[in-house]
Amino acid sequence: MHAWKVAGRTCAATAWVLWVVVQIVAADPFPPEISVSQYGVGPHGWLFTVWVVALASAPLLLLRYRPVPGPARWLLAVGYAGSLLMAFVRTDEGGTQMSTQAKVHMAGAIPAMVALPLGIVAAMWFAAPAWRSASLVLAALSTISGVAILLAAVGVDTAGLGAASSWAFWQGVSIVIDMILVSVYAIAVETVRPP
């Protein structure tokens, strides 16, 4: 059982390191110029794949360490499947994203960005009250950034940077919030006590 916790925490820490590495290798620091998915385009795209897989694996491994009843398992499974699709199917280079491949990538990104944080919150429902509250706050912030992403996608300049740049900015914010949520789960997993 202890191995699941170590593996989950290792994945969470690795995701932070790789988040920095993909930005350095792409020479596109946060916020990304076009989108976070652009880190997966080009010869170093494999770093993006490893980053996404590590990030999405962490909560699943932590859930194996401290299983909980309710929807956490299936939400994390859906988020993980979407993450794998997003990680291995690349988007188009540039901002057009019109190819079938880019649409498949986006189809993976949506459940990854929705189900993964919800699954973590469902698991953290059984954590100590302070950690549960922290997960709810982070989920609320993730939801706000998700709404801002949707508004930017339809042309609303939600960050004062222009619609396209606002979309990339809020997408980056959402990813960082989700990474913090994964980290909070990794730290708080010891307090998860299902009935």
Sequence and secondary structure as in RCSB ss.txt:
>XXXX:A:sequence
MHAWKVAGRTCAATAWVLWVVVQIVAADPFPPEISVSQYGVGPHGWLFTVWVVALASAPLLLLRYRPVPGPARWL
LAVGYAGSLLMAFVRTDEGGTQMSTQAKVHMAGAIPAMVALPLGIVAAMWFAAPAWRSASLVLAALSTISGVAIL
LAAVGVDTAGLGAASSWAFWQGVSIVIDMILVSVYAIAVETVRPP
>XXXX:A:secstr
 HHHHHHHHHHHHHHHHHHHHHHHHHT  SS SS GGGGGSSTTHHHHHHHHHHHHHHHHHHHHHS  SSTHHHH
HHHHHHHHHHHHHS   SSS   SHHHHHHHHHHHHHHHHHHHHHHHHHTTS HHHHHHHHHHHHHHHHHHHHHH
HHHTT  SSSS HHHHHHHHHHHHHHHHHHHHHHHHHHGGG    
